[in-house]
């Protein structure tokens, strides 16, 4: 937007659907209550980084249309009262503010599905949080929570929760961790999450070289560059120091990467420390030949589900789909059984398809370690089993025009049909046991892998994976 006055005075606002007033450029507009009624079709409003501590009541004029509101990096100490009257608001971000409590009192209870409260000072969740019946995605990493209330069981639609880097010392309530749709959770950086200190993969920083102009990818926790290590081409991830993204800390990511050792899981070859302190500066990862990401990250519309296939993976055949299913199940069975690690981010946008046709699970930034002997060990695994089921569901939907049996969602979830119903048989029974709300009835990854190994259609996928393991 070149001129704020032009926007307010012209007819542009009659049809405007998205408006960005971040970095303080909308201060004058915010103070004019009468202006907001002119925006008849506004769906998305960005007021990030504007030194705001309150919102004018006039913004309620956007209630008929506003769906997405960004209020991150401001000075809010509480939810503005007017938020509760924005009754079409689906997504709200107040990342990086001064909030101390999560309460549903001033939130749009009937419409909110995605709430980002990362990097605040929240130490308490009010029991009334259970009133957020439509909430699907809750981001609470980098706060000061010491416990989670059992009243979260009222949020029956909750699918993804980020709780990394808090101060949680008490056991998570069973009512919360057994929610029927909970599929993705992160807990690293809390006293209840085990994080062994290890130097097993620590390497000298001087042994790694990379070029800052050769960027392979960017994420919330760091940037990945092309580099060299031990005479080989590698990928070098440099952590963003003091990163307050939704995932955990570099220390946890490095520790977990040190535990991951499986040919179908992409993990670090080593990690190195900053020169001036003992903090982790970066990781060295294998550079996979022709690797391409399969899925696109969730959108405002899909919220918790991948938004569809990438352009590099638009036309996978049935053999490739079955190979992905087998490889991901195999890798997850290994990391849960051998390392007590929950990936926390099992999505097709974190699955890499390599040039040789091998699918590998990557990105352990949201992962955490749990005690395999704890009563909740099976609970954490069954949460991830549902995430695996979502991944399989998307594969069959995108590439095979096949609808899998799903007891957790209506057939037209996300406003789309999922193709021709899958034929009955052993694979149908397995998928149905995975995609169900009763966590206790879901199979373990060991059981999933055992069942798949007995199905003839997965024979080629098994043999291909065995060849990778032996190479």
WOVEN-V480432 format. One record per pair of residues at least 24 apart in sequence whose ideal C-beta (glycine too) atoms are under 8 Angstrom apart, sorted by the first residue. I is the first residue (numbers start at 1). GAP is how many residues later the second one is. Records with the same first field share a line. If there is no record, write none. Layout:
BEGIN
I: GAP  GAP
END
This chain:
BEGIN
1: 24
4: 24  25
8: 24  27  30
13: 25  26  27  29
14: 24  26  27
15: 25  26
16: 25  26
17: 24  25  26  27
18: 24  25  26  27  28
19: 25  26  27
20: 26
21: 24  25  26  29
22: 24  25  26  27  28  48
23: 25  26  27
24: 25  26  27
25: 25
26: 24
30: 25  26  29
31: 25
32: 26
33: 24  25
34: 24
36: 24  25  26
37: 24
39: 26
40: 25
41: 24
42: 24
43: 24  25
44: 24  25  256
45: 24  25
46: 24
47: 24  27
48: 24  25  26  45
49: 24  25
50: 24
51: 24
52: 24
53: 24
54: 26
55: 25  27  28
56: 26
57: 24  25
59: 27
60: 25  26
62: 24
63: 24  25
64: 24
67: 24  233
68: 232
69: 24
71: 26
72: 24  25  44
73: 24
78: 28
79: 24  26  27  28
80: 26
81: 25
83: 24  25
84: 24  25
86: 25
87: 24
90: 24  210
91: 24  25  209  212
92: 24
94: 26
95: 24  25  44  149
96: 24  148
100: 24
101: 24  25
102: 24  27  38
103: 25  26
104: 24  25  26  27  28
107: 25
109: 24  25
110: 24
113: 24  44  190
114: 186  189
115: 24
116: 130
117: 26
118: 24  25  44  126  127  128
119: 24  125
125: 24  27
127: 24
129: 25  26
130: 24  25
133: 24
136: 24  45  167  168
137: 24  166  167
138: 24
139: 107
140: 26
141: 24  25  45  48  103  104  105  106  107
142: 24  102
146: 24
148: 24  25  28
149: 24
150: 24  25  26
151: 24
152: 24  27
153: 26
155: 24
156: 24  25
157: 24
158: 24
159: 24  25  144  145
160: 24  25  144
161: 24  25
162: 24  84  85  204
163: 24  27
164: 24  25  26  82  83  84  85  88  202  204
165: 24  25  83  84
166: 24
167: 24
168: 24
171: 205
172: 204
174: 205
177: 199  202  203  206
178: 201  261  262
180: 228  257  258  259
181: 205  227  228  256
182: 201  204
183: 121  163  200  201  203  204  206  207
184: 120  160  161  162  182  199  203
185: 157  159  195  198
186: 60  61  62  158  159  180  181  182
187: 157  181  183
188: 59  60  61  64  65  68  178  179  180  181
189: 59  60  63
193: 59  175  176  177
194: 146  175  176  177
195: 56  57  60  61  173  174
196: 59  63  173
197: 58
198: 57  60  61
200: 58
201: 53  56  57  67  68  69  70
202: 68  69  70  71
203: 26  66  67  68  69  81
204: 68
205: 67  68  70  76  77
207: 65
208: 26  28  64  74  76
210: 26  28
219: 26  144  146
220: 25  26  27  145
221: 24  26  29  32  144
222: 28  60
224: 61
226: 61
227: 57
229: 40  41  55
232: 55
233: 54
234: 35  50  51  52  53
235: 49  50  51  52
236: 46  47  48  49
237: 45  46  47  48
238: 43  44
239: 41  42  43  44
241: 33  38  40
245: 120
246: 120
247: 97  98  118  119
248: 117  118  119  120
250: 29  30
251: 28  29
252: 115  116
253: 27  30  111  112  114
254: 26  29
255: 114
256: 85  108  111  112  113
257: 26  107
259: 76  80  82  110
260: 75  79  81  104
262: 68  69  72  73
263: 97  205  206  208
264: 63  64  66  67  70  94  95  96  97  201  204  205
265: 66  69  70  95  96  97
266: 86  94  95  96  97
267: 97
288: 64  66  67  72
289: 65  66  67
290: 64  65  66
291: 61  62  63  64  69
292: 60  61
293: 55  56  57  58  59  60
294: 30  54  55  57  58  59  65
295: 52  53  54  55  56  99
296: 53
297: 50  52
298: 49
301: 113
302: 112
305: 85  89  109
306: 41  42  43  88
308: 90
309: 39  89  90
310: 39
312: 41
313: 40
315: 84
316: 37  79  83
317: 82
318: 81  82
319: 141  142
320: 33  37  39  79
321: 74  75  78  79
322: 135  136  138  139
323: 34  35  36  137  138  141  142
324: 27  29  35  71
325: 67  70  127  133  136
326: 126  132  135  136  139
327: 31  32  33  34  134  138
328: 31  33  60  63
329: 59  116  119  120  123
330: 119  135
331: 29  30
332: 29  52  56  113
333: 111  112  113  115  116
336: 45  48  108  109
337: 35  108  109
339: 30
340: 29  30  31  32  37
341: 26  27  28  29
342: 25  26  27  28  38  39  41  42
343: 24  41  44
344: 24  40
346: 38  41  42  44  45
347: 40  44
348: 43  46  47
351: 40
356: 112
357: 107
358: 106  107  110
378: 66
379: 60
381: 63  64
382: 57  58  60  62
383: 56
384: 61
385: 49  57  58  59  60  63
386: 48  49  53  56
388: 46  57  60
389: 42  45  46
390: 45
392: 39  42
393: 25  38  42
396: 26
404: 27  31
405: 26  27  30
406: 29
407: 25  28  29  30
408: 27  28  29
426: 25  28  29
427: 28  30
END
